[in-house]
Amino acid sequence: MTGMIDANTKDNERGLLPYPIILAANKGEPEAMKYVILHYGSYMTSLSMRKLYDEQGNTYWGVDEDTRDRLRSKLMQAILAFKI
């Protein structure tokens, strides 16, 4: 699978996932699923940003890990349920 990922992701200018990786992830192949999660990782992180507070009550922006984990879980469910 790793060779297929390397061959299909180089020079992908538009940032789209190659169809063979989507098919493999849909069939539950762990390496393909991992690649899909990595592909959307920064987007899920940006969606998970929240105002947080430290011990002194100062506000700062940080990642809400619970939200990011939920997004990752929903993505995996959607990939496995996708009808090809």
mmCIF file of the N, C-alpha and C atoms, coordinates in Angstrom:
data_MODEL
# 
_entry.id   MODEL 
# 
loop_
_atom_site.group_PDB 
_atom_site.id 
_atom_site.type_symbol 
_atom_site.label_atom_id 
_atom_site.label_alt_id 
_atom_site.label_comp_id 
_atom_site.label_asym_id 
_atom_site.label_entity_id 
_atom_site.label_seq_id 
_atom_site.pdbx_PDB_ins_code 
_atom_site.Cartn_x 
_atom_site.Cartn_y 
_atom_site.Cartn_z 
_atom_site.occupancy 
_atom_site.B_iso_or_equiv 
_atom_site.pdbx_formal_charge 
_atom_site.auth_seq_id 
_atom_site.auth_comp_id 
_atom_site.auth_asym_id 
_atom_site.auth_atom_id 
_atom_site.pdbx_PDB_model_num 
ATOM 1   N N  . MET A 1 1  ? 0.824   -1.199 0.000  1.00 0.00 ? 1  MET A N  1 
ATOM 2   C CA . MET A 1 1  ? 0.000   0.000  0.000  1.00 0.00 ? 1  MET A CA 1 
ATOM 3   C C  . MET A 1 1  ? 0.857   1.247  0.000  1.00 0.00 ? 1  MET A C  1 
ATOM 4   N N  . THR A 1 2  ? 1.972   1.250  0.720  1.00 0.00 ? 2  THR A N  1 
ATOM 5   C CA . THR A 1 2  ? 2.799   2.440  0.831  1.00 0.00 ? 2  THR A CA 1 
ATOM 6   C C  . THR A 1 2  ? 3.290   2.883  -0.530 1.00 0.00 ? 2  THR A C  1 
ATOM 7   N N  . GLY A 1 3  ? 3.682   1.947  -1.373 1.00 0.00 ? 3  GLY A N  1 
ATOM 8   C CA . GLY A 1 3  ? 4.128   2.307  -2.716 1.00 0.00 ? 3  GLY A CA 1 
ATOM 9   C C  . GLY A 1 3  ? 3.023   2.976  -3.510 1.00 0.00 ? 3  GLY A C  1 
ATOM 10  N N  . MET A 1 4  ? 1.792   2.487  -3.348 1.00 0.00 ? 4  MET A N  1 
ATOM 11  C CA . MET A 1 4  ? 0.659   3.082  -4.051 1.00 0.00 ? 4  MET A CA 1 
ATOM 12  C C  . MET A 1 4  ? 0.422   4.503  -3.565 1.00 0.00 ? 4  MET A C  1 
ATOM 13  N N  . ILE A 1 5  ? 0.568   4.740  -2.272 1.00 0.00 ? 5  ILE A N  1 
ATOM 14  C CA . ILE A 1 5  ? 0.376   6.089  -1.738 1.00 0.00 ? 5  ILE A CA 1 
ATOM 15  C C  . ILE A 1 5  ? 1.424   7.020  -2.315 1.00 0.00 ? 5  ILE A C  1 
ATOM 16  N N  . ASP A 1 6  ? 2.687   6.592  -2.311 1.00 0.00 ? 6  ASP A N  1 
ATOM 17  C CA . ASP A 1 6  ? 3.760   7.427  -2.835 1.00 0.00 ? 6  ASP A CA 1 
ATOM 18  C C  . ASP A 1 6  ? 3.560   7.732  -4.314 1.00 0.00 ? 6  ASP A C  1 
ATOM 19  N N  . ALA A 1 7  ? 3.184   6.724  -5.087 1.00 0.00 ? 7  ALA A N  1 
ATOM 20  C CA . ALA A 1 7  ? 3.026   6.905  -6.525 1.00 0.00 ? 7  ALA A CA 1 
ATOM 21  C C  . ALA A 1 7  ? 1.858   7.818  -6.867 1.00 0.00 ? 7  ALA A C  1 
ATOM 22  N N  . ASN A 1 8  ? 0.821   7.811  -6.056 1.00 0.00 ? 8  ASN A N  1 
ATOM 23  C CA . ASN A 1 8  ? -0.372  8.568  -6.383 1.00 0.00 ? 8  ASN A CA 1 
ATOM 24  C C  . ASN A 1 8  ? -0.455  9.942  -5.730 1.00 0.00 ? 8  ASN A C  1 
ATOM 25  N N  . THR A 1 9  ? 0.477   10.286 -4.879 1.00 0.00 ? 9  THR A N  1 
ATOM 26  C CA . THR A 1 9  ? 0.379   11.567 -4.190 1.00 0.00 ? 9  THR A CA 1 
ATOM 27  C C  . THR A 1 9  ? 1.438   12.566 -4.621 1.00 0.00 ? 9  THR A C  1 
ATOM 28  N N  . LYS A 1 10 ? 2.455   12.122 -5.298 1.00 0.00 ? 10 LYS A N  1 
ATOM 29  C CA . LYS A 1 10 ? 3.478   13.051 -5.762 1.00 0.00 ? 10 LYS A CA 1 
ATOM 30  C C  . LYS A 1 10 ? 2.910   13.904 -6.894 1.00 0.00 ? 10 LYS A C  1 
ATOM 31  N N  . ASP A 1 11 ? 3.273   15.168 -6.889 1.00 0.00 ? 11 ASP A N  1 
ATOM 32  C CA . ASP A 1 11 ? 2.853   16.114 -7.925 1.00 0.00 ? 11 ASP A CA 1 
ATOM 33  C C  . ASP A 1 11 ? 1.344   16.315 -7.971 1.00 0.00 ? 11 ASP A C  1 
ATOM 34  N N  . ASN A 1 12 ? 0.657   16.109 -6.872 1.00 0.00 ? 12 ASN A N  1 
ATOM 35  C CA . ASN A 1 12 ? -0.779  16.349 -6.816 1.00 0.00 ? 12 ASN A CA 1 
ATOM 36  C C  . ASN A 1 12 ? -0.991  17.806 -6.424 1.00 0.00 ? 12 ASN A C  1 
ATOM 37  N N  . GLU A 1 13 ? -1.077  18.664 -7.427 1.00 0.00 ? 13 GLU A N  1 
ATOM 38  C CA . GLU A 1 13 ? -1.094  20.106 -7.206 1.00 0.00 ? 13 GLU A CA 1 
ATOM 39  C C  . GLU A 1 13 ? -2.355  20.605 -6.518 1.00 0.00 ? 13 GLU A C  1 
ATOM 40  N N  . ARG A 1 14 ? -3.484  19.957 -6.751 1.00 0.00 ? 14 ARG A N  1 
ATOM 41  C CA . ARG A 1 14 ? -4.747  20.466 -6.223 1.00 0.00 ? 14 ARG A CA 1 
ATOM 42  C C  . ARG A 1 14 ? -5.039  19.974 -4.811 1.00 0.00 ? 14 ARG A C  1 
ATOM 43  N N  . GLY A 1 15 ? -4.225  19.103 -4.284 1.00 0.00 ? 15 GLY A N  1 
ATOM 44  C CA . GLY A 1 15 ? -4.428  18.622 -2.926 1.00 0.00 ? 15 GLY A CA 1 
ATOM 45  C C  . GLY A 1 15 ? -5.573  17.642 -2.780 1.00 0.00 ? 15 GLY A C  1 
ATOM 46  N N  . LEU A 1 16 ? -5.978  17.017 -3.871 1.00 0.00 ? 16 LEU A N  1 
ATOM 47  C CA . LEU A 1 16 ? -7.062  16.038 -3.815 1.00 0.00 ? 16 LEU A CA 1 
ATOM 48  C C  . LEU A 1 16 ? -6.507  14.669 -3.467 1.00 0.00 ? 16 LEU A C  1 
ATOM 49  N N  . LEU A 1 17 ? -7.310  13.885 -2.789 1.00 0.00 ? 17 LEU A N  1 
ATOM 50  C CA . LEU A 1 17 ? -6.920  12.513 -2.500 1.00 0.00 ? 17 LEU A CA 1 
ATOM 51  C C  . LEU A 1 17 ? -7.070  11.670 -3.759 1.00 0.00 ? 17 LEU A C  1 
ATOM 52  N N  . PRO A 1 18 ? -6.075  10.858 -4.074 1.00 0.00 ? 18 PRO A N  1 
ATOM 53  C CA . PRO A 1 18 ? -6.196  9.962  -5.228 1.00 0.00 ? 18 PRO A CA 1 
ATOM 54  C C  . PRO A 1 18 ? -7.306  8.935  -5.007 1.00 0.00 ? 18 PRO A C  1 
ATOM 55  N N  . TYR A 1 19 ? -8.014  8.611  -6.060 1.00 0.00 ? 19 TYR A N  1 
ATOM 56  C CA . TYR A 1 19 ? -9.142  7.690  -5.991 1.00 0.00 ? 19 TYR A CA 1 
ATOM 57  C C  . TYR A 1 19 ? -8.765  6.322  -5.410 1.00 0.00 ? 19 TYR A C  1 
ATOM 58  N N  . PRO A 1 20 ? -7.602  5.741  -5.776 1.00 0.00 ? 20 PRO A N  1 
ATOM 59  C CA . PRO A 1 20 ? -7.252  4.432  -5.192 1.00 0.00 ? 20 PRO A CA 1 
ATOM 60  C C  . PRO A 1 20 ? -7.114  4.488  -3.666 1.00 0.00 ? 20 PRO A C  1 
ATOM 61  N N  . ILE A 1 21 ? -6.679  5.595  -3.130 1.00 0.00 ? 21 ILE A N  1 
ATOM 62  C CA . ILE A 1 21 ? -6.558  5.725  -1.678 1.00 0.00 ? 21 ILE A CA 1 
ATOM 63  C C  . ILE A 1 21 ? -7.946  5.800  -1.050 1.00 0.00 ? 21 ILE A C  1 
ATOM 64  N N  . ILE A 1 22 ? -8.860  6.515  -1.687 1.00 0.00 ? 22 ILE A N  1 
ATOM 65  C CA . ILE A 1 22 ? -10.228 6.596  -1.188 1.00 0.00 ? 22 ILE A CA 1 
ATOM 66  C C  . ILE A 1 22 ? -10.859 5.204  -1.183 1.00 0.00 ? 22 ILE A C  1 
ATOM 67  N N  . LEU A 1 23 ? -10.657 4.449  -2.266 1.00 0.00 ? 23 LEU A N  1 
ATOM 68  C CA . LEU A 1 23 ? -11.200 3.083  -2.335 1.00 0.00 ? 23 LEU A CA 1 
ATOM 69  C C  . LEU A 1 23 ? -10.631 2.197  -1.231 1.00 0.00 ? 23 LEU A C  1 
ATOM 70  N N  . ALA A 1 24 ? -9.313  2.273  -1.037 1.00 0.00 ? 24 ALA A N  1 
ATOM 71  C CA . ALA A 1 24 ? -8.671  1.445  -0.021 1.00 0.00 ? 24 ALA A CA 1 
ATOM 72  C C  . ALA A 1 24 ? -9.158  1.826  1.376  1.00 0.00 ? 24 ALA A C  1 
ATOM 73  N N  . ALA A 1 25 ? -9.294  3.109  1.644  1.00 0.00 ? 25 ALA A N  1 
ATOM 74  C CA . ALA A 1 25 ? -9.780  3.560  2.953  1.00 0.00 ? 25 ALA A CA 1 
ATOM 75  C C  . ALA A 1 25 ? -11.218 3.111  3.162  1.00 0.00 ? 25 ALA A C  1 
ATOM 76  N N  . ASN A 1 26 ? -12.022 3.153  2.108  1.00 0.00 ? 26 ASN A N  1 
ATOM 77  C CA . ASN A 1 26 ? -13.416 2.722  2.187  1.00 0.00 ? 26 ASN A CA 1 
ATOM 78  C C  . ASN A 1 26 ? -13.521 1.239  2.528  1.00 0.00 ? 26 ASN A C  1 
ATOM 79  N N  . LYS A 1 27 ? -12.530 0.460  2.093  1.00 0.00 ? 27 LYS A N  1 
ATOM 80  C CA . LYS A 1 27 ? -12.508 -0.970 2.403  1.00 0.00 ? 27 LYS A CA 1 
ATOM 81  C C  . LYS A 1 27 ? -11.908 -1.254 3.777  1.00 0.00 ? 27 LYS A C  1 
ATOM 82  N N  . GLY A 1 28 ? -11.474 -0.187 4.474  1.00 0.00 ? 28 GLY A N  1 
ATOM 83  C CA . GLY A 1 28 ? -10.956 -0.343 5.829  1.00 0.00 ? 28 GLY A CA 1 
ATOM 84  C C  . GLY A 1 28 ? -9.469  -0.593 5.921  1.00 0.00 ? 28 GLY A C  1 
ATOM 85  N N  . GLU A 1 29 ? -8.730  -0.339 4.856  1.00 0.00 ? 29 GLU A N  1 
ATOM 86  C CA . GLU A 1 29 ? -7.287  -0.553 4.880  1.00 0.00 ? 29 GLU A CA 1 
ATOM 87  C C  . GLU A 1 29 ? -6.623  0.498  5.781  1.00 0.00 ? 29 GLU A C  1 
ATOM 88  N N  . PRO A 1 30 ? -5.908  0.072  6.822  1.00 0.00 ? 30 PRO A N  1 
ATOM 89  C CA . PRO A 1 30 ? -5.377  1.004  7.828  1.00 0.00 ? 30 PRO A CA 1 
ATOM 90  C C  . PRO A 1 30 ? -4.429  2.067  7.276  1.00 0.00 ? 30 PRO A C  1 
ATOM 91  N N  . GLU A 1 31 ? -3.541  1.699  6.365  1.00 0.00 ? 31 GLU A N  1 
ATOM 92  C CA . GLU A 1 31 ? -2.588  2.677  5.824  1.00 0.00 ? 31 GLU A CA 1 
ATOM 93  C C  . GLU A 1 31 ? -3.306  3.770  5.023  1.00 0.00 ? 31 GLU A C  1 
ATOM 94  N N  . ALA A 1 32 ? -4.295  3.386  4.263  1.00 0.00 ? 32 ALA A N  1 
ATOM 95  C CA . ALA A 1 32 ? -5.056  4.357  3.488  1.00 0.00 ? 32 ALA A CA 1 
ATOM 96  C C  . ALA A 1 32 ? -5.863  5.266  4.408  1.00 0.00 ? 32 ALA A C  1 
ATOM 97  N N  . MET A 1 33 ? -6.462  4.693  5.440  1.00 0.00 ? 33 MET A N  1 
ATOM 98  C CA . MET A 1 33 ? -7.229  5.486  6.401  1.00 0.00 ? 33 MET A CA 1 
ATOM 99  C C  . MET A 1 33 ? -6.315  6.486  7.101  1.00 0.00 ? 33 MET A C  1 
ATOM 100 N N  . LYS A 1 34 ? -5.123  6.024  7.469  1.00 0.00 ? 34 LYS A N  1 
ATOM 101 C CA . LYS A 1 34 ? -4.150  6.897  8.119  1.00 0.00 ? 34 LYS A CA 1 
ATOM 102 C C  . LYS A 1 34 ? -3.792  8.060  7.198  1.00 0.00 ? 34 LYS A C  1 
ATOM 103 N N  . TYR A 1 35 ? -3.613  7.776  5.913  1.00 0.00 ? 35 TYR A N  1 
ATOM 104 C CA . TYR A 1 35 ? -3.272  8.826  4.958  1.00 0.00 ? 35 TYR A CA 1 
ATOM 105 C C  . TYR A 1 35 ? -4.398  9.852  4.839  1.00 0.00 ? 35 TYR A C  1 
ATOM 106 N N  . VAL A 1 36 ? -5.639  9.391  4.799  1.00 0.00 ? 36 VAL A N  1 
ATOM 107 C CA . VAL A 1 36 ? -6.785  10.299 4.708  1.00 0.00 ? 36 VAL A CA 1 
ATOM 108 C C  . VAL A 1 36 ? -6.853  11.192 5.953  1.00 0.00 ? 36 VAL A C  1 
ATOM 109 N N  . ILE A 1 37 ? -6.654  10.594 7.122  1.00 0.00 ? 37 ILE A N  1 
ATOM 110 C CA . ILE A 1 37 ? -6.664  11.360 8.373  1.00 0.00 ? 37 ILE A CA 1 
ATOM 111 C C  . ILE A 1 37 ? -5.556  12.410 8.355  1.00 0.00 ? 37 ILE A C  1 
ATOM 112 N N  . LEU A 1 38 ? -4.371  12.031 7.901  1.00 0.00 ? 38 LEU A N  1 
ATOM 113 C CA . LEU A 1 38 ? -3.267  12.995 7.805  1.00 0.00 ? 38 LEU A CA 1 
ATOM 114 C C  . LEU A 1 38 ? -3.574  14.098 6.802  1.00 0.00 ? 38 LEU A C  1 
ATOM 115 N N  . HIS A 1 39 ? -4.210  13.727 5.697  1.00 0.00 ? 39 HIS A N  1 
ATOM 116 C CA . HIS A 1 39 ? -4.546  14.706 4.651  1.00 0.00 ? 39 HIS A CA 1 
ATOM 117 C C  . HIS A 1 39 ? -5.454  15.807 5.198  1.00 0.00 ? 39 HIS A C  1 
ATOM 118 N N  . TYR A 1 40 ? -6.414  15.434 6.012  1.00 0.00 ? 40 TYR A N  1 
ATOM 119 C CA . TYR A 1 40 ? -7.367  16.403 6.559  1.00 0.00 ? 40 TYR A CA 1 
ATOM 120 C C  . TYR A 1 40 ? -7.008  16.879 7.970  1.00 0.00 ? 40 TYR A C  1 
ATOM 121 N N  . GLY A 1 41 ? -5.850  16.464 8.486  1.00 0.00 ? 41 GLY A N  1 
ATOM 122 C CA . GLY A 1 41 ? -5.459  16.790 9.847  1.00 0.00 ? 41 GLY A CA 1 
ATOM 123 C C  . GLY A 1 41 ? -5.407  18.278 10.155 1.00 0.00 ? 41 GLY A C  1 
ATOM 124 N N  . SER A 1 42 ? -4.787  19.061 9.293  1.00 0.00 ? 42 SER A N  1 
ATOM 125 C CA . SER A 1 42 ? -4.673  20.499 9.578  1.00 0.00 ? 42 SER A CA 1 
ATOM 126 C C  . SER A 1 42 ? -6.035  21.183 9.501  1.00 0.00 ? 42 SER A C  1 
ATOM 127 N N  . TYR A 1 43 ? -6.892  20.723 8.620  1.00 0.00 ? 43 TYR A N  1 
ATOM 128 C CA . TYR A 1 43 ? -8.238  21.299 8.527  1.00 0.00 ? 43 TYR A CA 1 
ATOM 129 C C  . TYR A 1 43 ? -9.033  20.993 9.794  1.00 0.00 ? 43 TYR A C  1 
ATOM 130 N N  . MET A 1 44 ? -8.938  19.748 10.282 1.00 0.00 ? 44 MET A N  1 
ATOM 131 C CA . MET A 1 44 ? -9.645  19.386 11.516 1.00 0.00 ? 44 MET A CA 1 
ATOM 132 C C  . MET A 1 44 ? -9.093  20.173 12.700 1.00 0.00 ? 44 MET A C  1 
ATOM 133 N N  . THR A 1 45 ? -7.794  20.406 12.705 1.00 0.00 ? 45 THR A N  1 
ATOM 134 C CA . THR A 1 45 ? -7.187  21.198 13.784 1.00 0.00 ? 45 THR A CA 1 
ATOM 135 C C  . THR A 1 45 ? -7.705  22.625 13.747 1.00 0.00 ? 45 THR A C  1 
ATOM 136 N N  . SER A 1 46 ? -7.782  23.209 12.562 1.00 0.00 ? 46 SER A N  1 
ATOM 137 C CA . SER A 1 46 ? -8.269  24.591 12.479 1.00 0.00 ? 46 SER A CA 1 
ATOM 138 C C  . SER A 1 46 ? -9.738  24.695 12.902 1.00 0.00 ? 46 SER A C  1 
ATOM 139 N N  . LEU A 1 47 ? -10.528 23.676 12.604 1.00 0.00 ? 47 LEU A N  1 
ATOM 140 C CA . LEU A 1 47 ? -11.924 23.669 13.043 1.00 0.00 ? 47 LEU A CA 1 
ATOM 141 C C  . LEU A 1 47 ? -12.054 23.476 14.549 1.00 0.00 ? 47 LEU A C  1 
ATOM 142 N N  . SER A 1 48 ? -11.008 22.951 15.177 1.00 0.00 ? 48 SER A N  1 
ATOM 143 C CA . SER A 1 48 ? -11.039 22.646 16.608 1.00 0.00 ? 48 SER A CA 1 
ATOM 144 C C  . SER A 1 48 ? -10.495 23.773 17.485 1.00 0.00 ? 48 SER A C  1 
ATOM 145 N N  . MET A 1 49 ? -10.093 24.881 16.880 1.00 0.00 ? 49 MET A N  1 
ATOM 146 C CA . MET A 1 49 ? -9.526  25.989 17.660 1.00 0.00 ? 49 MET A CA 1 
ATOM 147 C C  . MET A 1 49 ? -10.625 26.667 18.483 1.00 0.00 ? 49 MET A C  1 
ATOM 148 N N  . ARG A 1 50 ? -10.304 26.909 19.741 1.00 0.00 ? 50 ARG A N  1 
ATOM 149 C CA . ARG A 1 50 ? -11.246 27.536 20.672 1.00 0.00 ? 50 ARG A CA 1 
ATOM 150 C C  . ARG A 1 50 ? -10.509 28.521 21.565 1.00 0.00 ? 50 ARG A C  1 
ATOM 151 N N  . LYS A 1 51 ? -11.259 29.458 22.151 1.00 0.00 ? 51 LYS A N  1 
ATOM 152 C CA . LYS A 1 51 ? -10.697 30.325 23.179 1.00 0.00 ? 51 LYS A CA 1 
ATOM 153 C C  . LYS A 1 51 ? -10.603 29.515 24.456 1.00 0.00 ? 51 LYS A C  1 
ATOM 154 N N  . LEU A 1 52 ? -9.421  29.441 25.004 1.00 0.00 ? 52 LEU A N  1 
ATOM 155 C CA . LEU A 1 52 ? -9.189  28.704 26.235 1.00 0.00 ? 52 LEU A CA 1 
ATOM 156 C C  . LEU A 1 52 ? -8.663  29.670 27.288 1.00 0.00 ? 52 LEU A C  1 
ATOM 157 N N  . TYR A 1 53 ? -8.683  29.252 28.533 1.00 0.00 ? 53 TYR A N  1 
ATOM 158 C CA . TYR A 1 53 ? -8.243  30.096 29.641 1.00 0.00 ? 53 TYR A CA 1 
ATOM 159 C C  . TYR A 1 53 ? -7.210  29.364 30.472 1.00 0.00 ? 53 TYR A C  1 
ATOM 160 N N  . ASP A 1 54 ? -6.142  30.074 30.866 1.00 0.00 ? 54 ASP A N  1 
ATOM 161 C CA . ASP A 1 54 ? -5.139  29.468 31.735 1.00 0.00 ? 54 ASP A CA 1 
ATOM 162 C C  . ASP A 1 54 ? -5.500  29.664 33.200 1.00 0.00 ? 54 ASP A C  1 
ATOM 163 N N  . GLU A 1 55 ? -4.601  29.263 34.106 1.00 0.00 ? 55 GLU A N  1 
ATOM 164 C CA . GLU A 1 55 ? -4.872  29.314 35.543 1.00 0.00 ? 55 GLU A CA 1 
ATOM 165 C C  . GLU A 1 55 ? -5.130  30.735 36.054 1.00 0.00 ? 55 GLU A C  1 
ATOM 166 N N  . GLN A 1 56 ? -4.515  31.727 35.403 1.00 0.00 ? 56 GLN A N  1 
ATOM 167 C CA . GLN A 1 56 ? -4.693  33.111 35.832 1.00 0.00 ? 56 GLN A CA 1 
ATOM 168 C C  . GLN A 1 56 ? -5.896  33.781 35.166 1.00 0.00 ? 56 GLN A C  1 
ATOM 169 N N  . GLY A 1 57 ? -6.621  33.052 34.344 1.00 0.00 ? 57 GLY A N  1 
ATOM 170 C CA . GLY A 1 57 ? -7.790  33.598 33.679 1.00 0.00 ? 57 GLY A CA 1 
ATOM 171 C C  . GLY A 1 57 ? -7.484  34.288 32.362 1.00 0.00 ? 57 GLY A C  1 
ATOM 172 N N  . ASN A 1 58 ? -6.240  34.179 31.883 1.00 0.00 ? 58 ASN A N  1 
ATOM 173 C CA . ASN A 1 58 ? -5.866  34.774 30.598 1.00 0.00 ? 58 ASN A CA 1 
ATOM 174 C C  . ASN A 1 58 ? -6.450  33.954 29.449 1.00 0.00 ? 58 ASN A C  1 
ATOM 175 N N  . THR A 1 59 ? -6.882  34.648 28.426 1.00 0.00 ? 59 THR A N  1 
ATOM 176 C CA . THR A 1 59 ? -7.471  33.991 27.260 1.00 0.00 ? 59 THR A CA 1 
ATOM 177 C C  . THR A 1 59 ? -6.389  33.718 26.214 1.00 0.00 ? 59 THR A C  1 
ATOM 178 N N  . TYR A 1 60 ? -6.443  32.555 25.617 1.00 0.00 ? 60 TYR A N  1 
ATOM 179 C CA . TYR A 1 60 ? -5.555  32.224 24.507 1.00 0.00 ? 60 TYR A CA 1 
ATOM 180 C C  . TYR A 1 60 ? -6.280  31.245 23.582 1.00 0.00 ? 60 TYR A C  1 
ATOM 181 N N  . TRP A 1 61 ? -5.784  31.146 22.348 1.00 0.00 ? 61 TRP A N  1 
ATOM 182 C CA . TRP A 1 61 ? -6.360  30.213 21.380 1.00 0.00 ? 61 TRP A CA 1 
ATOM 183 C C  . TRP A 1 61 ? -5.618  28.892 21.459 1.00 0.00 ? 61 TRP A C  1 
ATOM 184 N N  . GLY A 1 62 ? -6.387  27.818 21.487 1.00 0.00 ? 62 GLY A N  1 
ATOM 185 C CA . GLY A 1 62 ? -5.791  26.489 21.527 1.00 0.00 ? 62 GLY A CA 1 
ATOM 186 C C  . GLY A 1 62 ? -6.706  25.466 20.893 1.00 0.00 ? 62 GLY A C  1 
ATOM 187 N N  . VAL A 1 63 ? -6.175  24.271 20.745 1.00 0.00 ? 63 VAL A N  1 
ATOM 188 C CA . VAL A 1 63 ? -6.929  23.182 20.118 1.00 0.00 ? 63 VAL A CA 1 
ATOM 189 C C  . VAL A 1 63 ? -7.754  22.462 21.176 1.00 0.00 ? 63 VAL A C  1 
ATOM 190 N N  . ASP A 1 64 ? -9.038  22.338 20.907 1.00 0.00 ? 64 ASP A N  1 
ATOM 191 C CA . ASP A 1 64 ? -9.930  21.546 21.754 1.00 0.00 ? 64 ASP A CA 1 
ATOM 192 C C  . ASP A 1 64 ? -9.789  20.091 21.286 1.00 0.00 ? 64 ASP A C  1 
ATOM 193 N N  . GLU A 1 65 ? -9.046  19.304 22.063 1.00 0.00 ? 65 GLU A N  1 
ATOM 194 C CA . GLU A 1 65 ? -8.736  17.927 21.675 1.00 0.00 ? 65 GLU A CA 1 
ATOM 195 C C  . GLU A 1 65 ? -9.985  17.069 21.520 1.00 0.00 ? 65 GLU A C  1 
ATOM 196 N N  . ASP A 1 66 ? -10.987 17.304 22.345 1.00 0.00 ? 66 ASP A N  1 
ATOM 197 C CA . ASP A 1 66 ? -12.230 16.538 22.258 1.00 0.00 ? 66 ASP A CA 1 
ATOM 198 C C  . ASP A 1 66 ? -12.914 16.784 20.905 1.00 0.00 ? 66 ASP A C  1 
ATOM 199 N N  . THR A 1 67 ? -12.963 18.042 20.494 1.00 0.00 ? 67 THR A N  1 
ATOM 200 C CA . THR A 1 67 ? -13.569 18.380 19.204 1.00 0.00 ? 67 THR A CA 1 
ATOM 201 C C  . THR A 1 67 ? -12.788 17.747 18.061 1.00 0.00 ? 67 THR A C  1 
ATOM 202 N N  . ARG A 1 68 ? -11.442 17.814 18.124 1.00 0.00 ? 68 ARG A N  1 
ATOM 203 C CA . ARG A 1 68 ? -10.619 17.236 17.061 1.00 0.00 ? 68 ARG A CA 1 
ATOM 204 C C  . ARG A 1 68 ? -10.813 15.724 16.996 1.00 0.00 ? 68 ARG A C  1 
ATOM 205 N N  . ASP A 1 69 ? -10.893 15.060 18.145 1.00 0.00 ? 69 ASP A N  1 
ATOM 206 C CA . ASP A 1 69 ? -11.122 13.613 18.162 1.00 0.00 ? 69 ASP A CA 1 
ATOM 207 C C  . ASP A 1 69 ? -12.487 13.259 17.578 1.00 0.00 ? 69 ASP A C  1 
ATOM 208 N N  . ARG A 1 70 ? -13.489 14.065 17.883 1.00 0.00 ? 70 ARG A N  1 
ATOM 209 C CA . ARG A 1 70 ? -14.830 13.820 17.322 1.00 0.00 ? 70 ARG A CA 1 
ATOM 210 C C  . ARG A 1 70 ? -14.839 13.994 15.805 1.00 0.00 ? 70 ARG A C  1 
ATOM 211 N N  . LEU A 1 71 ? -14.153 15.028 15.313 1.00 0.00 ? 71 LEU A N  1 
ATOM 212 C CA . LEU A 1 71 ? -14.072 15.245 13.867 1.00 0.00 ? 71 LEU A CA 1 
ATOM 213 C C  . LEU A 1 71 ? -13.360 14.078 13.186 1.00 0.00 ? 71 LEU A C  1 
ATOM 214 N N  . ARG A 1 72 ? -12.268 13.605 13.783 1.00 0.00 ? 72 ARG A N  1 
ATOM 215 C CA . ARG A 1 72 ? -11.530 12.473 13.234 1.00 0.00 ? 72 ARG A CA 1 
ATOM 216 C C  . ARG A 1 72 ? -12.420 11.235 13.188 1.00 0.00 ? 72 ARG A C  1 
ATOM 217 N N  . SER A 1 73 ? -13.166 10.997 14.239 1.00 0.00 ? 73 SER A N  1 
ATOM 218 C CA . SER A 1 73 ? -14.059 9.846  14.300 1.00 0.00 ? 73 SER A CA 1 
ATOM 219 C C  . SER A 1 73 ? -15.157 9.935  13.239 1.00 0.00 ? 73 SER A C  1 
ATOM 220 N N  . LYS A 1 74 ? -15.748 11.117 13.098 1.00 0.00 ? 74 LYS A N  1 
ATOM 221 C CA . LYS A 1 74 ? -16.796 11.314 12.085 1.00 0.00 ? 74 LYS A CA 1 
ATOM 222 C C  . LYS A 1 74 ? -16.255 11.117 10.675 1.00 0.00 ? 74 LYS A C  1 
ATOM 223 N N  . LEU A 1 75 ? -15.032 11.584 10.427 1.00 0.00 ? 75 LEU A N  1 
ATOM 224 C CA . LEU A 1 75 ? -14.418 11.399 9.111  1.00 0.00 ? 75 LEU A CA 1 
ATOM 225 C C  . LEU A 1 75 ? -14.233 9.914  8.820  1.00 0.00 ? 75 LEU A C  1 
ATOM 226 N N  . MET A 1 76 ? -13.742 9.175  9.793  1.00 0.00 ? 76 MET A N  1 
ATOM 227 C CA . MET A 1 76 ? -13.540 7.738  9.595  1.00 0.00 ? 76 MET A CA 1 
ATOM 228 C C  . MET A 1 76 ? -14.867 7.024  9.346  1.00 0.00 ? 76 MET A C  1 
ATOM 229 N N  . GLN A 1 77 ? -15.900 7.391  10.091 1.00 0.00 ? 77 GLN A N  1 
ATOM 230 C CA . GLN A 1 77 ? -17.223 6.796  9.883  1.00 0.00 ? 77 GLN A CA 1 
ATOM 231 C C  . GLN A 1 77 ? -17.748 7.097  8.485  1.00 0.00 ? 77 GLN A C  1 
ATOM 232 N N  . ALA A 1 78 ? -17.561 8.336  8.049  1.00 0.00 ? 78 ALA A N  1 
ATOM 233 C CA . ALA A 1 78 ? -18.060 8.744  6.727  1.00 0.00 ? 78 ALA A CA 1 
ATOM 234 C C  . ALA A 1 78 ? -17.320 8.010  5.624  1.00 0.00 ? 78 ALA A C  1 
ATOM 235 N N  . ILE A 1 79 ? -16.027 7.810  5.782  1.00 0.00 ? 79 ILE A N  1 
ATOM 236 C CA . ILE A 1 79 ? -15.247 7.079  4.767  1.00 0.00 ? 79 ILE A CA 1 
ATOM 237 C C  . ILE A 1 79 ? -15.729 5.640  4.660  1.00 0.00 ? 79 ILE A C  1 
ATOM 238 N N  . LEU A 1 80 ? -15.925 4.999  5.789  1.00 0.00 ? 80 LEU A N  1 
ATOM 239 C CA . LEU A 1 80 ? -16.344 3.592  5.778  1.00 0.00 ? 80 LEU A CA 1 
ATOM 240 C C  . LEU A 1 80 ? -17.788 3.425  5.283  1.00 0.00 ? 80 LEU A C  1 
ATOM 241 N N  . ALA A 1 81 ? -18.631 4.444  5.495  1.00 0.00 ? 81 ALA A N  1 
ATOM 242 C CA . ALA A 1 81 ? -20.033 4.350  5.076  1.00 0.00 ? 81 ALA A CA 1 
ATOM 243 C C  . ALA A 1 81 ? -20.257 4.834  3.649  1.00 0.00 ? 81 ALA A C  1 
ATOM 244 N N  . PHE A 1 82 ? -19.252 5.435  3.043  1.00 0.00 ? 82 PHE A N  1 
ATOM 245 C CA . PHE A 1 82 ? -19.387 5.992  1.699  1.00 0.00 ? 82 PHE A CA 1 
ATOM 246 C C  . PHE A 1 82 ? -19.674 4.895  0.677  1.00 0.00 ? 82 PHE A C  1 
ATOM 247 N N  . LYS A 1 83 ? -20.717 5.084  -0.096 1.00 0.00 ? 83 LYS A N  1 
ATOM 248 C CA . LYS A 1 83 ? -21.089 4.110  -1.130 1.00 0.00 ? 83 LYS A CA 1 
ATOM 249 C C  . LYS A 1 83 ? -20.409 4.464  -2.437 1.00 0.00 ? 83 LYS A C  1 
ATOM 250 N N  . ILE A 1 84 ? -19.569 3.554  -2.894 1.00 0.00 ? 84 ILE A N  1 
ATOM 251 C CA . ILE A 1 84 ? -18.815 3.798  -4.135 1.00 0.00 ? 84 ILE A CA 1 
ATOM 252 C C  . ILE A 1 84 ? -19.486 3.111  -5.289 1.00 0.00 ? 84 ILE A C  1 
# 
